[in-house]
Amino acid sequence: MSPAAAAVPCDDRIRSYDDFARVHAYLLAAAGVPPSLHQRLYRKLADEVFDGGESFAVEPCEGGRQRRLVLASETPLGRESDVFLVDHAWSFRLSDALKQLREVPGLAERMSALMCVDLDRRTEIEESDEQDREMSGGLEHVLQVVQKERTRTQEKGSDFAAWLELEELGIDDDMLVSLDLSANFPNLVALNLWGNKLQDPEKIMQEIRKCGRLKALWLNENPILNQGIDKAVLDGLPELEIYNSHFTRKAREWALGFCGNMVGADNPCSSVESISLDNIATLDLSDRCIHKLPEVFCPSKLSSLSNLNIRGNPLDQVPGDDLLNLFSGFTQLQELEVDIPGPLGNSALPILEALPNLTLLNGVNALSIAESGKHVVDSALQPRVPEWSPEESLAERVIGAMWLYLMTYRLADEEKVDETPVWYVMDELGSAIRHSDDANFRIAPFLFMPEGKLASAISYTILWPVGDVHTGDECTRDFLFGIGEDKQRSARLTAWFHTPENYFIQEFRKYQEQLQSTGICPSTKEKPSTKSLRPSDGRALRVFTDIPQVDEFLTRPEFVLTTDPKDADIIWVSMQVDSELKSSLELTDQQYTNQFPFEACLVMKHHLADTIHKAWGSPEWLQPTYNLETHLSQLIGDYCVRKQDNMDNLWIMKPWNMARTIDTTVTGDLSAIIRLMETGPKICQKYIECPALFQGRKFDIRYIVLVRSICPLEIFLSDVFWVRLANNQYTLEKTSLFEYETHFTVMNYTGRMNHMNTPEFVKEFEKEHQVKWLDIHESICNMIRRVFESASAVHPEMQNTFSRAIYGVDVMLDNRFKPKILEVTYCPDCTRACKYDTSAVVGNQGAIRGSDFFNTVFGCLFLDDLTNVSPL
């Protein structure tokens, strides 16, 4: 959902429609509200009119795990004929979500009911129903059911096939034996024993084998299925075509007739001659576990077939091209449902090319698919429904389910944009609006400012029809309005639907192969040629800066600060030194700056990962990292493979270019990962679930790298580094993921910071883990060298003779004490920690203090003084 921003030109209270239109002009345009509805919207906002309940009704669906919204009014709604207010039931910053659910009275109860995760509160009713079923499942009742079917069969004649439905009647082994089904139904072709209490394989097989003409048998949800009866059933029943809803290898006309609604309890059809496949127009073969279609599935037998559903079948014993050739022979076929990717290929477009007579593919107009260039088309995807374990509290259940319901906006005024987005849940009416690619409603968040100021804003969601809606129609919205395949629409639908995993796994495998074949092996043969800038006349180098730490700590006599940038030898600023800044400050290309061109390849997180991938492929020291703007499908594939292999699946979301962990989230929820894309571009990186700990807490280390040249590479490591400790003990409890001070070590440089004197840390760490810090330090140095070699090899355009820079490199150790690169920060960000004095424990000249940091930096970069730095 697009962020809502507010530019407010007036402080007056909204007293008229003209005031409303003027103050909210930007918001109305951003929300896309049709101008014809502006005045009606104003009246409803001003009078707080929530009249949606008069027009709509909320109904349960998906077995009570979801709700849907339908138009209940007898009067149809025309396109853009009305607008409705939807209240927000819950608004929060993500870090506060769990706390609010635990502390705000009634919030968890309301949200759990709204998100349908409180179903076990109906336990008493369910137990009562179960008792009723048990009572009805007595032998006497079962005998009545059997006798009724026997009487019906006898009335039809001795040759009439029998179809016996004994579903969920509490039948146990002895009861089944006592029914003597083979004697009472000598021509039994279908037996449904779904949901009973059968558990003795030998006893059950003894009875089933007697029914040798069975063509369909259902033993689903019986204890016996856990004891390996399947092979015995298939071997013991020579004519069986359907077993537990799946096709067997013997499936022929009878099975196809069953799926085409020609065969059933009223027409069991024991003989093939009585089944006319050429009369079947609609055939639903979905989820039948078909590996190879029956031979009778052919155009000559199914000459009238116009609607076919083959979803959920592997169909892996016939090449996809052969299947397409087979389907192309069904000249009457107009509607097809099939997994994409799947047995017919990975893309919708080749299917349409092979089947030009199709009008609908997966419920979507074939012409619109061709025009949009969609690859994955799946309007009939199964929705994700909330899952939870009985021991979870209501608050924990809501946290797990909320990503199916959340929406977001970001506050702004004329001065700044809020760095932290607001998430919210619409009320019961709004939350019941489900997704459709062909939606008949549109919604948008809206801030109403009755006082004309952002401080008075009340948040709503507004709802209006974008098509004609009739009584009883489901009211739907497009969850990804305005997002097409160019923005990974099909992959992003995975947040709400079970999309085809095979496609994403294939994309992940291809990406893996690509990374493994990548690697340009950076060369470091060329020797650096930088030299000291110390003037021959002994004058001090003039430095212009806007960074307070430089102004305070640079005290070496070889440098003097100046307030005139034109007069400076060195420009050391927090701003980007681009052509516009150079022009405004009248800078020349002969002045040294603290920035290298194109340094974004290091300091922006998505570019850093891309640079390393191009240079080294997938090195151990870089956690699996995906730019979600371009590689969401590959990330989903990686997630699915890890889930299949029962591997850890915790990920960290990081904005491309924000520091101090702003808008950074740790989660193992795939829906959350995808939804978090809505608050800005991010990378998704495999979380280091088992880090090295210090006294039970997470930590990372900020190293400072001094760069004199990129090509050839000439870098130095400052002997000062900073250890940053989390405030809380480390844990992977799900609820801890909302605890900032457990999983993060940088507290925005304010409040409760946990820095530690470096020598003390090293001494205690060596003692705790029985390791030598210098060995760890060496491996860290090697990794840092490779990071900058990546930039040198992949982006030689970074090189500039008049550039000198420092970069912060954040490193974390895993529990094997192997270093992992977290990020590289540019000069202003990497110097904030200088105010925290610490002592060095490595280097060639002993310890220094943090307050002497810039004397060391400037000495190395501009005077070739290598005191308190180490060449890398």
Residue, then its C-alpha position, 0 to 999 in steps of 0.5 A: m500500500s502506498p505511503a500516505a503523506a500530508a502537506v498541510p498549508c493551513d492551520d484552520r479547522i475544516r469547516s466546509y468542503d472547500d477547506f477539506a478539498r484544499v487541505h487534503a488535496y494531496l491525500l485525495a490524489a495519492a489515495g486515488v479517490p474519484p473526484s465524484l466521491h470527494q464531497r460524499l467522502y467529506r460528509k461521511l468523515a465530518d459526521e463519522v458515518f460508518d454505514g458499511g454495515e447496512s450494505f455488507a455482510v461478513e460470512p465465514c469461509e475456508g472452514g472458518r479460518q477466513r471470512r469474506l465480505v458480500l454485498a447484502s443490500e438489495t440495491p446493487l452498487g454501481r461503479e464509483s457510486d458510493v464510498f465507505l469508511v472503514d475503521h482501524a481496529w489496531s495501529f502500531r509500530l512493528s516493535d510495539a506489536l507484541k507488547q500492545l497485544r499483551e498489555v492493551p485490555g481486550l486487544a488480543e481477544r478482538m484480533s484473534a477473533l478477527m483473524c480466526v485464530d480463536l477457533d479452539r474456544r469452540t471446544e465445548i461445542e465441538e466436543s458435544d458434536e463429537q459425542d453426537r457422532e459417537m452416539s450415531g455411530g453405533l452398530e444399530h445405526v450403521l446397520q440401518v444405513v447398510q440395509k437402506e442401500r441394500t434395499r435400494t440395490q435390490e429394487k434396481g435388480s441383481d446386476f445393479a452396482a452398489w455404492l456404499e457411503l459409510e463415512e464418519l460412522g465410528i466403524d471399528d474393525d469388528m463392526l466392519v467384519s460383522l457387516d459382511l459387505s461382500a455377501n450383502f453387496p456382491n456387486l459393490v463398486a464403491l466403498n467409502l469408509w472415510g473417517n472411521k476407526l479401522q486399525d487392523p490391516e490383516k482383518i480389514m484386508q480380509e474383508i476388502r479382498k472379498c469385494g473384488r469388483l471395487k473400483a473406488l475405496w476411501l480409507n482416508e483418516n483411519p488409523i490403519l493408514n499409518q500401518g502400510i496397508d496401501k500396497a496390500v489394497l492395490d495388489g488385492l483389488p484388481e479393478l480398483e481405479i480410485y484409492n483414497s481420492h487418488f487415481t491408481r495405475k488401473a484408472r480408466e473410463w470409470a475414474l474419468g466418468f467419476c471426475g466428470n460427474m457421470v459416475g456416482a452413488d446414483n449411477p455406479c456404472s460397473s461396466v465400461e459400456s455404460i460410460s459415455l466419455d464423449n458426453i463429458a464437457t467438464l472434467d475435474l482431475s485436480d489433486r488425483c496424484i496422477h503420474k500418467l494420464p489414462e490411455v482413454f484420456c484422448p480427444s477421440k474419447l472425450s470429444s466434448l471436453s471444454n473445461l479441464n482442471i489438472r491442478g495438483n498432479p505430478l504428471d511426471q511420466v510424460p514429457g511436457d511437450d507430449l502433454l501439450n501435443l495431447f491437449s492441443g488435440f482437444t479442439q473444444l477445450q476453452e478453459l484449463e486449470v493447471d499448475i504453473p510452473g508444472p507439468l506443462g512448463n514454467s510459463a503461461l505463454p507457451i501453453l497459450e501458444a500450444l492451445p490457441n482455442l483457450t479463452l481462460l487459463n487458471g480463470v484469467n482471460a487468455l488475451s489479457i495474459a498474452e498482453s501482460g506477458k505473465h509467466v505465472v497465472d494462478s487465480a485459483l491459488q489456495p489461500r494461506v490460513p492461520e496456523w497455530s499450536p494449542e500452547e500458543s497464547l492469543a497474542e502469539r497467534v495474532i503475531g503469526a496471523m497478522w501478516l495476512y491482514l496488515m496494511t501500512y502507511r508512513l507519516a510525513d509533513e513538509e519537513k520530514v518523513d517518519e523513518t518508522p512505518v505504521w502498520y494497521v489492521m482494518d476493522e472486521l468489515g475491512s479485514a473480510i475483503r479478500h483478494s481478486d485479480d479482477a477486484n470489484f472494490r478498491i481501498a486506500p488508507f486516508l488521514f483526515m485532519p479535522e483541525g487542518k494539522l497532522a497532529s489532529a489526523i485520524s486514520y481511516t481506510i476508504l472503500w469504493p466500488v470500481g465495478d458493478v456489484h450485485t446482491g450476494d456478490e463477494c466484495t474483493r480488492d486487489f492486494l497488489f493494486g498497481i503492482g505488475e509482473d515487472k515488480q514481481r506480482s506473482a511472487r509477491l502473492t505468496a504472502w497470501f496464497h500457496t503459490p507453486e513451490n516448484y517454480f521458485i525452487q527452480e529459480f533458486r537452483k538456477y541462481q545457485e548455479q549462476l553464483q557457483s559459476t561466478g567469480i572473477c578472482p580479483s588480482t592484487k599484483e599491481k603495487p600501490s603508488t600513493k604518497s604523502l601530501r606533506p607540502s615541501d614548504g612545511r605548511a599545514l594542510r587546510v581541511f574543510t569539514d562539517i563533521p563535529q568529530v573531525d572538528e573536535f579531535l583533529t589536533r595534529p599540527e600538520f593540519v589546520l581547519t578552515t571555514d572556506p572550502k575554496d581554500a581547502d586542500i582536503i574536503w572532509v564532509s558528510m554530504q555527497v561531493d557531487s557536481e552540484l555541491k562542487s559548483s555551489l562551493e566552488l570546489t576543484d577536481q584538484q582538492y582531495t575528498n573523503q569519498f570515492p566515486f561509485e562507493a555505493c557499490l560498498v555502502m549500500k547493502h544491496h550493491l555490496a552483496d551484488t559486488i561480492h557475488k560478482a567477485w567471489g560467487s557465494p563465499e562463506w563469509l557472506q550470508p545468503t543475501y537477496n535483493l527483494e526488488t529483483h530476486l524475490s522468487q529466488l529467496i522464496g525458493d531458498y526458503c522452500v528448500r530450507k523448509q523441506d530439509n528442516m533447516d533453520n529459516l530465520w531471516i533479517m530484512k534490511p533497508w538498502n540504505m538506512a543505518r542504525t537498524i532502522d526498519t530492520t526486522v528479524t522473522g521466520d515468516l515468509s508472508a512477513i518477509i514479502r509484506l515488509m517490502e511494502t515499507g521500502p526497498k530491502i535485502c533479505q539476508k539469512y540470519i546468523e542464528c548461532p552467533a558467537l556470544f559474549q557472556g550470553r549476549k550477541f555482539d558485533i565489531r566495527y572495524i575502520v578501514l582506511v582507503r588510499s587507492i582502489c585500483p591498485l588496492e591500498i587499504f589499512l586497518s585502524d588498530v582501534f575497533w569497537v565492540r558493540l554488545a546487545n543489552n539482553q541475553y540472546t535467545l531464539e524464542k519467537t517472541s524475542l524477535f520483537e525485542y530490539e535489545t536482544h537481537f540488535t547491538v546498535m541502539n541508535y547511539t542513544g540511551r542504553m548503549n553497551h560498549m566495552n573496552t576492547p582489551e577487556f573484551v578480548k581478554e574475557f572472550e579468550k577466557e570464555h571460549q578458549v580461543k586466541w583472539l589474534d587468530i580470529h583477528e587474522s581471519i577477519c582481516n582476510m575477509i575485509r581484504r576480500v571485500f575491498e578486492s571485490a570493489s576493486a575488481v568489479h568497479p574499477e571506476m571507483q578509482n580517483t587519484f584525489s580520493r581518500a576515505i574511511y569506511g566502517v566494516d561491521v563484522m559478526l562471528d558465528n559459533r565456529f568463530k568464522p567472520k561474517i560481513l554485515e555491512v560497510t558504512y561510509c565516513p559519517d556513519c562510521t565515525r559516530a562511535c569515536k566518542y566512545d573511547t576504547s583501547a586497541v589490542v592489535g597493531n604495531q605501535g600499541a594502544i591509542r584512544g578513540s579521541d585520537f582517532f582522526n589524528t591517526v586517520f589523517g596521518c595515514l591517508f595524507l602523510d603516509d604515517l602508519t602509526n596505529v594502523s595495519p596494512l591489509 
